[in-house]
Amino acid sequence: MTLFGDPTVWLPLAFAGLMGLSILIYVVLDGFDLGVGILLPQAQPDERDLMIASIGPFWDANETWLVLAVGLLLVAFPAAHGEILTALYLPCAVMLIGLILRGVSFEFRAKAPAAQKAWWDNAFFVGSAMTSLAQGFMLGLYIMGLQMTVWTLVFAAITAVFLSVGYSLIGACWLVLKTDGTLQKKAISWARSAKWGALLGFGAVSIATPLVSPRIFDKWFSMPEFLFLAPLPLAALALFGILTLYLQNASQQVASGGILHNWNWIPFVSVTTLMICAFAGMSYSFYPYVVPEKMTLYEAASAPESLFIILIGTIFVLPTIIGYSILSYWIFRGKATLLRYE
């Protein structure tokens, strides 16, 4: 137990890292398929089939990362689990209903009579919107320290909208990568519109986070920390510039009858990296607190003996999840084709 130093320090930190990694991977992977669901009403019926097909092999496995993150929170930080989920009970319930609706409608739309297909498409959109809005609302309340006031609820509602726009952006960028022709052209247009809302969302969270807590403000704007952290927002702005330039050039190219064969991975990689930058900034802001300004990860952690046993299990489970995720993305690489049940 003491091989790597004090287990009361490195074990909670290790589990916080694993939980953070799970949340980040979930936001990126399930973010794009939620975004595709949000964009569904803007497409024609035949285009919706291809949009669903582009996420078909991945969406269910993507949600595994959410289960892993919540499971790690429960077993590694049970006190924080109770505190956070008690405060976020209602939006969490809405999210779960949305996830159930997505799963049911995804299967039923492919097997229902043609007259009912549009109904299930709408249900998939509603489920995606409920899930993304609930997650954004929870994020906003978490940033506000889980306090329930008029202003924190307003901020949480704004964050809910902006996160949904961010998901639609990464979903549109995914479609730029996985489709071609008319649908790819539409995806470029959707991404160009959504990127401005996502920028406002990133800006709102970046401004609000240090203002919520003097501790966080000092972590960002004290010297020399400010100089060390400056590359993070600068990198985010650079990524946004790359995304903007690519989408503008791609829009001009497809408008003139050209076809995007190369470099169509740039939008998705740019947005993904942008989300990583945002997550890194939030992680730095709130560390070492797992419940903002109330409970550190060391105070909330389970006993070291329990964490060590759980870590052994995680060493086997996590590579398995990573392995089959990589395998599925490798097998279904390239442009999407229609899903068939025959």
Backbone hydrogen bonds, N-H to C=O, Kabsch-Sander energy under -0.5 kcal/mol:
donor,donor_aa,acceptor,acceptor_aa,energy
5,G,2,T,-1.4
9,V,6,D,-1.7
10,W,6,D,-2.1
11,L,7,P,-1.3
13,L,9,V,-1.5
14,A,10,W,-2.4
15,F,11,L,-2.4
16,A,12,P,-2.3
17,G,13,L,-2.2
18,L,14,A,-2.3
19,M,15,F,-2.7
20,G,16,A,-2.6
21,L,17,G,-2.6
22,S,18,L,-2.2
23,I,19,M,-2.3
24,L,20,G,-2.5
25,I,21,L,-2.6
26,Y,22,S,-2.3
27,V,23,I,-2.7
28,V,24,L,-2.1
29,L,25,I,-2.9
30,D,26,Y,-2.1
31,G,26,Y,-0.8
32,F,28,V,-1.3
33,D,29,L,-1.1
34,L,30,D,-2.2
35,G,31,G,-2.2
36,V,32,F,-2.1
37,G,33,D,-1.6
38,I,34,L,-2.1
39,L,35,G,-1.9
40,L,36,V,-0.7
40,L,37,G,-0.6
42,Q,39,L,-1.7
43,A,40,L,-1.8
48,R,44,Q,-2.1
49,D,45,P,-1.2
50,L,46,D,-1.0
51,M,47,E,-2.3
52,I,48,R,-2.7
53,A,49,D,-2.1
54,S,50,L,-1.8
55,I,51,M,-0.7
55,I,52,I,-0.9
56,G,52,I,-1.2
58,F,55,I,-1.6
59,W,55,I,-2.6
62,N,58,F,-2.3
63,E,59,W,-1.1
64,T,61,A,-1.3
65,W,62,N,-1.2
66,L,63,E,-0.5
67,V,63,E,-1.7
68,L,64,T,-2.5
69,A,65,W,-2.3
70,V,66,L,-2.5
71,G,67,V,-2.5
72,L,68,L,-2.6
73,L,69,A,-2.1
74,L,70,V,-2.2
75,V,71,G,-2.5
76,A,72,L,-2.5
77,F,72,L,-0.6
77,F,73,L,-1.4
79,A,300,A,-0.8
81,H,77,F,-2.4
82,G,78,P,-2.2
83,E,79,A,-1.9
84,I,80,A,-3.1
85,L,81,H,-2.3
86,T,82,G,-1.5
87,A,83,E,-1.6
88,L,84,I,-1.8
89,Y,86,T,-0.9
92,C,88,L,-2.1
93,A,89,Y,-2.2
94,V,90,L,-2.3
95,M,91,P,-2.3
96,L,92,C,-2.2
97,I,93,A,-2.2
98,G,94,V,-2.4
99,L,95,M,-2.5
100,I,96,L,-2.3
101,L,97,I,-2.6
102,R,98,G,-2.3
103,G,99,L,-2.2
104,V,100,I,-2.5
105,S,101,L,-2.4
106,F,102,R,-2.3
107,E,103,G,-1.4
108,F,104,V,-2.6
109,R,105,S,-2.3
110,A,106,F,-0.5
110,A,107,E,-0.6
111,K,107,E,-0.5
111,K,108,F,-0.9
112,A,108,F,-2.5
116,Q,113,P,-1.7
117,K,113,P,-0.7
117,K,114,A,-0.8
118,A,114,A,-0.5
120,W,116,Q,-1.6
121,D,117,K,-2.2
122,N,118,A,-2.3
123,A,119,W,-1.9
124,F,120,W,-2.2
125,F,121,D,-2.0
126,V,122,N,-2.6
127,G,123,A,-2.6
128,S,124,F,-2.2
129,A,125,F,-2.7
130,M,126,V,-2.9
131,T,127,G,-2.2
132,S,128,S,-2.4
133,L,129,A,-2.7
134,A,130,M,-2.3
135,Q,131,T,-2.3
136,G,132,S,-2.3
137,F,133,L,-2.4
138,M,134,A,-2.4
139,L,135,Q,-2.3
140,G,136,G,-2.4
141,L,137,F,-2.2
142,Y,138,M,-2.4
143,I,139,L,-2.5
144,M,140,G,-1.7
145,G,142,Y,-1.8
146,L,141,L,-3.4
147,Q,144,M,-0.6
149,T,147,Q,-0.9
153,L,149,T,-2.3
154,V,150,V,-2.1
155,F,151,W,-2.6
156,A,152,T,-2.5
157,A,153,L,-2.2
158,I,154,V,-2.3
159,T,155,F,-2.7
160,A,156,A,-2.1
161,V,157,A,-1.8
162,F,158,I,-2.4
163,L,159,T,-2.8
164,S,160,A,-1.7
165,V,161,V,-2.1
166,G,162,F,-2.5
167,Y,163,L,-2.6
168,S,164,S,-2.2
169,L,165,V,-2.0
170,I,166,G,-2.2
171,G,167,Y,-2.4
172,A,168,S,-2.3
173,C,169,L,-2.4
174,W,170,I,-1.9
175,L,171,G,-1.9
176,V,172,A,-1.9
177,L,173,C,-1.6
178,K,174,W,-2.4
179,T,175,L,-1.8
183,L,180,D,-0.7
184,Q,180,D,-0.7
185,K,181,G,-2.0
186,K,182,T,-2.3
187,A,183,L,-2.5
188,I,184,Q,-2.0
189,S,185,K,-1.7
190,W,186,K,-2.7
191,A,187,A,-2.5
192,R,188,I,-2.2
193,S,189,S,-1.6
194,A,190,W,-2.6
195,K,191,A,-2.0
196,W,193,S,-0.7
197,G,193,S,-0.7
198,A,194,A,-2.3
199,L,195,K,-2.1
200,L,196,W,-2.1
201,G,197,G,-2.1
202,F,198,A,-2.7
203,G,199,L,-2.5
204,A,200,L,-2.7
205,V,201,G,-2.4
206,S,202,F,-2.4
207,I,203,G,-2.2
208,A,204,A,-2.6
209,T,205,V,-2.4
211,L,207,I,-0.9
212,V,208,A,-1.4
212,V,209,T,-0.6
213,S,209,T,-0.7
217,F,210,P,-0.6
217,F,213,S,-2.3
218,D,214,P,-2.4
219,K,215,R,-1.9
220,W,216,I,-1.5
221,F,217,F,-2.5
222,S,218,D,-1.3
226,F,222,S,-2.7
227,L,224,P,-0.6
228,F,224,P,-1.8
229,L,225,E,-2.4
230,A,226,F,-1.2
232,L,229,L,-1.8
234,L,230,A,-1.8
235,A,231,P,-2.5
236,A,232,L,-1.9
237,L,233,P,-2.3
238,A,234,L,-2.2
239,L,235,A,-2.5
240,F,236,A,-2.2
241,G,237,L,-2.2
242,I,238,A,-2.4
243,L,239,L,-2.6
244,T,240,F,-2.5
245,L,241,G,-2.5
246,Y,242,I,-2.5
247,L,243,L,-2.5
248,Q,244,T,-2.2
249,N,245,L,-2.5
250,A,246,Y,-3.1
251,S,247,L,-2.4
252,Q,248,Q,-1.8
253,Q,249,N,-2.2
254,V,250,A,-2.6
255,A,251,S,-1.8
256,S,252,Q,-1.3
257,G,254,V,-1.3
258,G,253,Q,-2.6
261,H,259,I,-1.0
266,I,263,W,-1.6
269,V,265,W,-2.4
270,S,266,I,-2.7
271,V,267,P,-2.5
272,T,268,F,-2.4
273,T,269,V,-2.5
274,L,270,S,-2.1
275,M,271,V,-2.3
276,I,272,T,-1.8
277,C,273,T,-2.2
278,A,274,L,-2.2
279,F,275,M,-2.6
280,A,276,I,-2.5
281,G,277,C,-2.2
282,M,278,A,-2.1
283,S,279,F,-2.6
284,Y,280,A,-2.3
285,S,281,G,-2.1
286,F,282,M,-2.3
287,Y,283,S,-1.8
289,Y,286,F,-2.8
290,V,295,M,-2.4
291,V,295,M,-2.2
294,K,291,V,-2.4
295,M,291,V,-2.1
297,L,288,P,-2.8
300,A,296,T,-2.0
301,A,297,L,-0.9
302,S,76,A,-2.1
307,L,303,A,-2.4
308,F,304,P,-2.4
309,I,305,E,-1.6
310,I,306,S,-2.4
311,L,307,L,-2.5
312,I,308,F,-1.6
313,G,309,I,-1.5
314,T,310,I,-2.4
315,I,311,L,-2.1
316,F,312,I,-0.8
316,F,313,G,-0.8
317,V,313,G,-2.3
318,L,314,T,-2.7
320,T,316,F,-0.9
321,I,317,V,-2.1
322,I,318,L,-2.6
323,G,319,P,-2.8
324,Y,320,T,-2.4
325,S,321,I,-1.8
326,I,322,I,-2.5
327,L,323,G,-2.4
328,S,324,Y,-2.2
329,Y,325,S,-2.1
330,W,326,I,-2.1
331,I,327,L,-2.8
332,F,328,S,-2.1
333,R,330,W,-1.2
336,A,178,K,-3.2
